[in-house]
Amino acid sequence: MAPIRRAIEGDVLELVRLRAAFVETLHGVFETTSASANWRRNCAAVLKEQLTAATMCVLVVDSDEGIAACGYGTIMQLLPVRTYPTAGSGT
């Protein structure tokens, strides 16, 4: 089994490629016209910013051709309420 590691900034282009492959398999669920071509650049920018943040973790599995698989988790800060006094939420 290939080792799992935390993604680094040098992985961003591969992560965007995998994201695009995922989006393309959804056949029209997400807008993929040329009008939305900026999404890849925006995705790369968010990944570069968030890879070192405490609120996101991206894990990858390498292959001979690049990244074979990836997954990510995020923590978003919500406003506290009585039932969730710290209001943190993981996805």
C-alpha positions, 0 to 999 in steps of 0.5 A: 500500500502506498503511504498517505502524506499531507499535501504540500504546495507543490501538489496544488496543480495535481490536486486541481487536476484531480478536482477537475476529473471529479467535476467532469464525472458529474456531467452537468451537476457543476457548471463547466462552460468556458464562462467558468474557466477561472475556477481552476485558478481560484481553486489553486489559490484557495489550496495554496492558502489553506494547505498551511491553515489549521482549518484544512487538511489535505491528504494524498497518495502518490503514484508513478504518474502523480497523485493517485488519490486525495481527500480533504477535511475542513473546520469552519467556525460557526457562531456558538449556540446553547447546544454547540457552545464552541460552535466548531464544525468539521466537514 
